[in-house]
Amino acid sequence: MVAHTIAIHYHTDRILPEPDVFIHTSAGTRIPAHSTILASVSPVLENVIDRPRKHRSSERIIQIHGVPCEAVAAFVTFIYTSRCTEEQMDKYGVHLLALSHVYNVPQLKQRCTKGLAQRLTVENVVDLLQLARLCDAPDLDVRCMRLLTRHFKAVEDTEGWKFVSSNDPWLELDILRFIDEQETRKKKCKKHREEQRVYFELSEAMDCLEHICTEGCTEVGPCHVDTTTRKERRKPCSRFDTCHGLQQLIRHFATCEKRMNRGCLRCKRMWQLFKLHAYVCNQTDSCKVPLCRQIQLKMQQEKRKDDSRWKLLAKKVASARVISSLSLPKRKRDEEIKVTVDNNGFTSFELH
């Protein structure tokens, strides 16, 4: 059988010598090439070319079987031009990735990895995952696993997944483990975001509490703030969304008869906010928030078992406070004014 020769368009203005090596494909075709160019791009082809020949007069032949001859032609064209068309990637991307791995052509491997990742579908993702692992293409491997995780129910109905389930239990186990880890990671991230949201809300509540106790707002404020000024603030507070609710809570805390017996849930919530502020506050002597100094002195005298939990909560709220302060413009605060506070901490405040 006479081998058919395929001519390669080298796309170069250089005058090349006569080809001195021929690549034989599975279909019996021959592709002429230049040994120096092949060896400069692929160390594997260089080793093949440098092998001693039985007869010096015989031509150099490189056997590349197992892939279509058109894919081999595209492979050789890339060695000469460093180019691979989208049409070639559509038709022979899988074969080119295998050739780039076998013959150690990193540029083509990178191009194939990117091209195949863009062509991932539910139908071919399992096959491309297997190929990615055989060809040591981690980027493509990760992209395949992510698509599997997002569309696993659809992938389960494909022939590729059925084949893996029947013939490759280790790969099946690895995929299921990866999906489970992704789900666990998502749950942890969701839980973390919810916790951060709570810490940000508590941080805003701390800022709002200082705002009410230092400057006064629509319904509650310190006595040193002019009454006329407070009447001008009858409009809803624009600084904090929680301001109105917190003022209502302070008003209730100041007048509730059940507060002393700790029988009121709303008062208990207000007490917890005061306690959290005391853990966060680092301006004990000048702080305007009621009960701050008393709570801090009590903390120093009594070491309770729940102190570590309160300290951890205060640390996370303080951290959220710093993050929120970096994302917002710096607030203008009034100069610190001394406020006398009695045992209950409310004689220096006026409720409207």
N, C-alpha and C positions, 0 to 999 in steps of 0.2 A: 504494500500500500504506500503510495507516494504522499508524503506529508505536504499539506497546504501551508504556504507561507503568508502570514499577515503582516502588512506593512504598518509601522507605527509613525504617526505624525509627531515629530519631536518638538515642534513649535519653538524653534530657536534659529537665530540668524547665524550661528556659528557653523562653520564648515566641519562636519564630522567625518572621521575616517570610515572605511568600510566596516560593517559589523564583524566582530570576531567571536561572537558567542550566539547560540540559538537556544531559545526557551521552548521546550516541547510541552504541549498541553494534553489533556485527556482526550480531546477530540482528534488528536493526531496532527494538529496545526503547529507551525513553527513561527516564532516571533524573533526576528533578528534584533540584536542589542549590542552594546559596547561594554566590555568587561570592566573598564576603568570607571564608567559611570555607575554601573550596578554595584561595584565594590565600594565606591565612595559613599553610597547611601545606606547599604545594608551590609553589616558585618557577617551575617550568615551567608549571603550570596558571595561575599569575598572569600570565605572559607571554601565554598563549593568551587569557585573559579580556580583557587590556588591548588586544588587537588591535582596530583600528577595524572597525566593521561597515559593510556596504554600505548598509544602511538602518537608521536609528535605531529604527524601529518593529519591526524583525525581532527575534526572540528570540535570545539567546546560545546557541550550540550548541558543544559540545566532542565531537569524534569520538574514540572509543577503540575501535579495531578489532583483530582478531587474537586475542582472548581471549574465553572464554565470558562471556555477559552476567552470569551469577551471580558470576564472578570480579570483574567490574567493580563489581557491587553490593557485594561484600565489601570491595573497595578503597575505595569511597566511604564505606561504614560505618566503616571504620577511620579515615578522615580526620575523621569526626565524633566518634568515641568512643574512638579509640586502643585498640581491642579487636579481637582476632582469635581466634575459637574454634578448638578443636582439630579440629572437623569441617571448618571452612573450610580449615584448614591441610592436612588430609588430602586434600581434593578439589582445592584451588586454590593450594596452596603454591608450585608452580612459576610459575604465572601471576602471583601476587601479588609474588613476587620480581622478575619482569620489570617489572611495573608500578611497583614501588617504585624500581627503578633508573631507568627511563625518566622518571618524574615527580619524581624526587629527593625521596623521602620516607624519611629515614634511620631513623626509628623502626620503620616497617614492614619495611624492609630488614633491620634487625637481628633483628626477630622472625622473619622468614622464614628467615634464615640459620641461626638456632638451631633452628627447627622442622624444617627440611629435614635438618640435620645429625643430628637424632635419628631421622630416618626413612631414613637411608642403608641400602641393601642391596646385595648383590652385583649384582643385576639392574639397579638404577637408578644405580649409582655413576658410570658413564661419562657418562651423560646429565647428571647433576647437576654433574659436573666441568666439562663444556662450558658449562653454564648459569652456573656460578660465575665462570668466566673472562669470559664475555660480559657479566655483570652486575657485574663488579669486586667479588666477594665473597671476599676472601682467606681468611677463617676457614673457610668452606665448602670452598674449594679445598684447604686443608691437610687437612681431615678426609677429603675424598675420596681424596686421595693416600695417606694413611695406611691407609685401608681397602683400597685397591688393592694396597698393598705387602703387607699381611697375607694377603690372599685372592686373589692374582694368578692362581693356577691356575684357580680357580673363575670369575674374571672373564673369563678368556680364552675361555670357552665361551658367553659372553653375546652377544646380538645387538649390543649397544652397542659392545663391543670389536671385533667383526667389522667393523662400520661404520667405526670409527675406523681400523682397520688398512687398509681399502680406500680411504678418502677423506681422511684427515687424518694424513699421515705425520709432520708436525711435532709434533702432540700425542702420537702414539704414541712418537716418539723422546723427548719430554720425560718421559713417564711411565716409560719404560724407564730413562732416565738417573737419575730420582729413585729408582727401586727399587734401582739399582746403588749409588747414593750411600748409601742407607739400609743396604744390606748391608755396604758398606765401613765405615760408621760403627759398625755392630754389632760387626764384627770388631775394630775399634780399641778399642772400649769393653771387649770381652771380654779382649783382650790387656792393656789397662790394668789391669783388675781382677785378672788373674792376676799381673801385675807387682807390684801393690800388696799382694796376698796374700803374695808372696815377701818383700817389704820388711818387712811386719808380722811375718812369721815370723823374719826375721833380727833385727829389733828385739827381739822376745821372747827370741831366743837371746842377744843382748847383755845384756839385763836378767838373764836366767837365769845367764849366766856371772859377772856381778858378784855375784849372789846367792850362788852357790857359793863364789866366791873370798873373799867378805867375811864371810858368815855361816856358811857350811858347810851341807851338807844330809845326806841319808841315807847316802851312801857316800863323798863327797869333801868336804873342808873344810880351812880353815887350822888350823895347830897351836895357835893361841892360843885356839880355841874348846874349851871343856871337853869331855872325852871322854864324860862322863856325859850332857851335853846332846845330844851327837850320837847317842848310843845311844837317847835318847828320841825321836829323829827317824826311827826306822826305818820309820814309816808313809810311804806314797808322798807326795811333795811336792804340796801343794794349790795352790801359787802359780803354777807353770808346768807346762804339759803336756809340755814338752820337757826337763824337769829330769833325769829318770832317764836318758834317752838321752844327754844331754850329759855326765852324770857317767861313764857307761860309756865315752864317747869320750875323756874326760880320763884315765881309768884306763888305757885302751889306749895313749894318747899317751905316758904316763909310763913305760911298761914295754916299748914296742915296740922291737925291735932294728933294724928297717928304717927307723926314723924319720930317722936321721942321713943315710941315702942317698936320702931322699925317694922311697923305693920303695913306700910304703904309702899306699893311697888314703884310709884312715880318718885317718891322721896328717896327710895333706895337707889334708883337710877341717878338721881341728882347727887346723892352722896358719893356714888362711884365716880362721877365726873369730877367732883371736888378732890377725891382721893387721887385720881389719876393725874390731875393737875399738880397736886402736891409732889408726886413722884417726878413729874417732868420739870417743874419749876426750879430754876437755879437763881432766883432773885427773891429769896425769902424775906429779907428786911424791907424791900420796897414793893413787894407784890400787893396788888389791890384786890385780889380774889379772896373772898371770905374763906375762913377756916384753913387757909394754906399753911400758915405758920403753926397753928395748933396741930394739924395733922402731921406735919413734919416733926414736931417735937415729940408727938406720941409715937411716931415710927422709931425715933431714936431711943425712946425709953422701953418700948416693947418690940421684941423681935418675934414676929409671927411666922408661922409655917408658910403662909401664902405670900410672904414678902418677895420671894424669888420670882413668882409668877407676875406680880405687879411690876417688878423691876424690868422683867423681860418685855411686858406689854408697854411700859413707859419707853423703853429703848426703841421698840419698833415704831411707836407713835412719833417719837422724836425724829427718827430717821425719815418717816413720811413727811414730817413737818419741814425738814431740810429740803427734801425733794420738791415739795410744793412751793417753798419759798424761792427756789431756783427757777421754777417755771412761771412765777407770777412777778409783776413789778413790785418793788419794795414799798411796803405800806408806811404811810406817815403816821407816827404815833405821837400822842401828846406827851409833854414832859411829865415825868413822874411826880405825883402829888401825894403826900402822906394822907392816909385815911385811917382814922381810928376805928378799930373793930372790937366789939365786945365778944363775950363768950360764944354767942350764937352766930356772930359775924354778919348781922343784918341791920344793926342800928344806924349804920352810916349810909344805908341805901334807902331809896324811896321807890315805892311801887305806885304806879299811876292807875 
